[in-house]
Amino acid sequence: MEIALTVLMVALVALLAAQLPGRAEQVRTAYRLGEIERRLRLVMDQLGVMDTSPLPAEVREHLARGDKIKAIAAYRKATGADLRSAKEAVETYGGQH
């Protein structure tokens, strides 16, 4: 009985693990998303469209205190952005306000 339960648990874990996206797929997805964001920024710049969406409150608080590194970290945590995108967003906002 215990052996059957152990085999069933191992099979269940294997099935669940097979459903998770692989590391390579995650890297490809992150790259593609980064490219889409980059191209969208280019189009918006070309059209003169300003992104007026506010930064998260925590990011604004860090910027108000002059702590850009913590602001970038907070932006990444809140949005899931990569380091370069977060840095650009924080610097853009910091330069405007």
Residue frames as qw, qx, qy, qz and C-alpha x, y, z in Angstrom:
[[0.000, 0.885, 0.466, 0.000, 0.00, 0.00, 0.00],
 [0.295, -0.815, 0.100, 0.488, 2.79, 2.43, 0.90],
 [0.427, -0.151, 0.598, 0.662, 4.68, 1.61, -2.30],
 [0.235, 0.608, 0.662, 0.370, 1.60, 2.29, -4.43],
 [0.123, -0.943, -0.258, 0.170, 1.05, 5.60, -2.66],
 [0.406, -0.609, 0.325, 0.598, 4.71, 6.56, -3.17],
 [0.385, 0.142, 0.677, 0.611, 4.56, 5.67, -6.87],
 [0.105, 0.798, 0.566, 0.176, 1.34, 7.68, -7.24],
 [0.242, -0.897, -0.052, 0.366, 2.91, 10.70, -5.53],
 [0.424, -0.363, 0.497, 0.664, 6.01, 10.52, -7.75],
 [0.302, 0.422, 0.698, 0.493, 3.82, 10.30, -10.84],
 [0.031, -0.908, -0.417, 0.036, 1.76, 13.28, -9.68],
 [0.326, -0.767, 0.171, 0.526, 4.87, 15.38, -9.04],
 [0.420, -0.081, 0.631, 0.648, 6.26, 14.42, -12.46],
 [0.208, 0.657, 0.646, 0.329, 3.02, 15.45, -14.16],
 [0.147, -0.943, -0.211, 0.211, 2.96, 18.78, -12.34],
 [0.416, -0.571, 0.360, 0.609, 6.61, 19.44, -13.18],
 [0.416, 0.219, 0.674, 0.569, 5.91, 18.73, -16.84],
 [0.111, 0.844, 0.510, 0.121, 3.28, 21.48, -16.84],
 [0.291, -0.823, 0.020, 0.487, 5.73, 24.17, -15.71],
 [0.568, 0.814, -0.104, 0.054, 7.35, 26.24, -18.45],
 [0.860, -0.041, -0.047, 0.507, 11.00, 25.47, -18.95],
 [0.367, -0.662, 0.044, 0.652, 13.76, 27.98, -18.28],
 [0.307, 0.004, 0.546, 0.779, 14.45, 28.36, -22.00],
 [0.004, 0.659, 0.654, 0.372, 10.80, 29.20, -22.65],
 [0.303, -0.846, -0.302, 0.317, 10.83, 31.79, -19.86],
 [0.383, -0.436, 0.269, 0.768, 13.94, 33.41, -21.32],
 [0.195, 0.281, 0.649, 0.679, 12.38, 33.52, -24.81],
 [0.128, -0.793, -0.583, -0.122, 9.18, 35.02, -23.42],
 [0.358, -0.766, -0.109, 0.522, 11.08, 37.65, -21.44],
 [0.348, -0.194, 0.440, 0.805, 13.13, 38.54, -24.53],
 [0.091, 0.489, 0.680, 0.539, 10.06, 38.82, -26.75],
 [0.227, -0.852, -0.458, 0.112, 8.26, 40.97, -24.18],
 [0.395, -0.599, 0.091, 0.691, 11.29, 43.23, -23.92],
 [0.262, 0.059, 0.573, 0.774, 11.38, 43.61, -27.69],
 [0.039, -0.697, -0.650, -0.301, 7.67, 44.43, -27.81],
 [0.312, -0.838, -0.266, 0.359, 8.10, 47.06, -25.11],
 [0.390, -0.380, 0.301, 0.783, 11.12, 48.53, -26.92],
 [0.166, 0.297, 0.648, 0.681, 9.24, 48.75, -30.20],
 [0.150, -0.806, -0.569, -0.060, 6.21, 50.25, -28.50],
 [0.354, -0.720, -0.061, 0.595, 8.44, 52.94, -26.97],
 [0.312, -0.109, 0.488, 0.808, 9.88, 53.69, -30.43],
 [0.025, 0.559, 0.679, 0.475, 6.40, 54.04, -31.93],
 [0.273, -0.843, -0.425, 0.186, 5.21, 56.20, -29.06],
 [0.380, -0.540, 0.134, 0.739, 8.31, 58.41, -29.36],
 [0.237, 0.134, 0.599, 0.753, 7.80, 58.73, -33.11],
 [0.118, -0.669, -0.629, -0.379, 4.16, 59.73, -32.63],
 [0.020, 0.416, -0.257, 0.872, 4.96, 62.04, -29.74],
 [0.697, -0.510, -0.369, -0.343, 2.73, 60.12, -27.35],
 [0.018, -0.494, 0.649, -0.579, 3.61, 60.54, -23.68],
 [0.576, -0.285, -0.765, 0.035, 2.92, 57.74, -21.24],
 [0.244, -0.568, 0.182, -0.764, 1.04, 59.49, -18.46],
 [0.818, -0.378, -0.425, -0.088, 0.53, 56.43, -16.31],
 [0.296, -0.822, 0.366, -0.319, 1.80, 57.19, -12.81],
 [0.416, 0.319, -0.811, 0.259, 4.52, 55.24, -11.14],
 [0.647, -0.466, -0.602, 0.043, 3.55, 53.10, -8.16],
 [0.355, -0.904, -0.009, -0.239, 3.36, 55.10, -4.91],
 [0.812, -0.478, 0.145, 0.303, 6.35, 53.30, -3.38],
 [0.671, 0.285, 0.209, 0.652, 8.51, 54.26, -6.36],
 [0.057, 0.828, 0.128, 0.543, 7.47, 57.91, -6.09],
 [0.611, -0.791, 0.019, -0.023, 8.27, 57.87, -2.36],
 [0.812, -0.218, 0.187, 0.509, 11.79, 56.57, -3.00],
 [0.463, 0.520, 0.223, 0.682, 12.32, 59.19, -5.69],
 [0.218, -0.905, -0.122, -0.345, 11.09, 61.95, -3.39],
 [0.693, -0.681, 0.163, 0.172, 13.76, 60.90, -0.89],
 [0.229, 0.824, -0.490, -0.170, 16.34, 60.86, -3.68],
 [0.523, -0.312, 0.793, 0.028, 16.93, 57.11, -3.50],
 [0.580, 0.455, -0.392, -0.550, 16.96, 56.14, -7.17],
 [0.226, 0.246, -0.942, -0.043, 18.30, 52.61, -6.63],
 [0.223, 0.204, 0.842, -0.446, 15.46, 51.71, -4.25],
 [0.524, 0.473, 0.096, -0.701, 13.00, 53.34, -6.65],
 [0.468, 0.396, -0.679, -0.404, 14.26, 51.14, -9.49],
 [0.076, 0.052, -0.980, 0.175, 14.04, 48.04, -7.29],
 [0.362, 0.333, 0.608, -0.624, 10.50, 48.95, -6.24],
 [0.542, 0.474, -0.223, -0.657, 9.51, 49.55, -9.87],
 [0.347, 0.276, -0.871, -0.211, 10.87, 46.15, -10.88],
 [0.082, 0.103, 0.918, -0.375, 9.03, 44.46, -8.02],
 [0.423, 0.425, 0.394, -0.696, 5.74, 46.21, -8.83],
 [0.600, 0.572, -0.159, -0.537, 5.85, 45.77, -12.60],
 [0.894, 0.012, 0.427, 0.136, 8.10, 42.81, -13.27],
 [0.492, 0.855, -0.161, -0.018, 10.17, 44.95, -15.64],
 [0.854, 0.101, -0.139, 0.491, 13.77, 44.14, -16.45],
 [0.501, -0.527, -0.126, 0.675, 16.54, 46.29, -14.98],
 [0.267, 0.048, 0.336, 0.902, 17.07, 48.45, -18.06],
 [0.164, -0.591, -0.569, -0.548, 13.36, 49.21, -18.52],
 [0.484, -0.736, -0.429, 0.198, 12.92, 49.98, -14.84],
 [0.468, -0.359, 0.013, 0.808, 15.94, 52.30, -14.85],
 [0.119, 0.254, 0.439, 0.854, 14.65, 54.13, -17.93],
 [0.299, -0.690, -0.575, -0.321, 11.16, 54.51, -16.45],
 [0.521, -0.686, -0.307, 0.404, 12.44, 55.80, -13.12],
 [0.400, -0.217, 0.156, 0.877, 14.91, 58.20, -14.78],
 [0.012, 0.445, 0.524, 0.726, 12.22, 59.49, -17.14],
 [0.395, -0.770, -0.483, -0.135, 9.82, 60.15, -14.28],
 [0.575, -0.554, -0.164, 0.580, 12.56, 61.56, -12.07],
 [0.338, 0.019, 0.264, 0.903, 13.55, 64.01, -14.80],
 [0.124, -0.569, -0.521, -0.624, 9.96, 65.24, -15.22],
 [0.516, -0.771, -0.300, -0.222, 9.16, 65.80, -11.55]]
